[in-house]
């Protein structure tokens, strides 16, 4: 399987653009969360928001949901890369192969 360099570069750019968009969104949520938590504390309102956030971070259901969402695509991409590597190795072997002796 041949990997198209232009398509791979486009995929890498899209992946990093997605990372940047996700990080921006995450930072916006974090800033809002921290601001709300501080405002509630200043008002004397006790909250368990940090505990709730930690519980969500370590939730097996959330971890499973996220893992299932990305696992198949990740494995497919890794398999394509492995296949590409095998194809290159095999092509190099055939190009460098100089058989000696009489044909069978």
N, C-alpha and C positions, 0 to 999 in steps of 0.2 A: 504494500500500500504506500503510495507516494504522498508525502505531506507537502501541501502547497504553501510555500514560504509566505506569500502575500496573505493568504487566509489565516495562517498561524499568527502573523503579526497583527492582523485585524482582530483576531480573537484575544490576543494579549492586551491590546489597547482597550477593547470592550471590557475585559475582565478588570483591568485597573480602573477604568471609568466607573464600573459598578462598585468596586471597593471604595472609591472616593465618595460616591453617592451614598452608600451605606454608612460610611464613617461620618459623613456630614449629618445624616439623619440621626444616627446614634448620638452624636455630640449635642444635637438640638434637644433630643429627649433627655439626655443626661443633664444639660444645663437647666431645662425646665423642671426636672425632678428635684435637683439640688436646690433650686430657687424656691420651689413650693415647700420643700422640706424645711428650709431655713425660715421661710415666712411663717409656717405653722408653728415652728419652735418659738419664734419671737412672740407669737400670739399666745403662747403658753399651751398650745394644743399638742398633746403627746401623740406621736404616730409610730407605727411599726413599719414605715415605708422601707427602711433599709433591710429589715428582716424579710419583708415580702419580696423585695428585689432579690435578695440572696436565695430565698426559697425558689423563685422562678429560675434563677441562674443554674441551680443544681437539680432542677426538676427532671427526673428520668423521662417523663412524657415529652417535655420540650426537647430534650436531647435526642430522643428517638425520632420525633417528628422532623427535626432539622436533618438528622443523619439520613433518614429515608428519602428526604427531598433531594439530596445531593449525591448520594452514594452511587446510584446507577450511572449518572453522567460522569462522575469522577472515574469510575472503573472503566467505562467505555473509552474515555480519553487516555487513561494510562495504558489500556490494551492497544490502542492505536499507536501510541508512541513506542511501545514494546515491539509491535509488529513492524513498524517503520525501521527500528534498529535492526531487527532480524533480517529484513529485506536488504538493508545496506550491507550487512556482514556477508550475506549470501552473494550479493552482487560483486562485492570486492573479492570474495573467494573465487568466483567464476572468472573474473577478469585477471586475477593473478595466477590462476592455475595453469601450470605448464606440465602436462603429463609427459612421462618418459616411458620409453619402452614401446613395445608393439601393441596395437589395438587388439582387444580380445575378439 
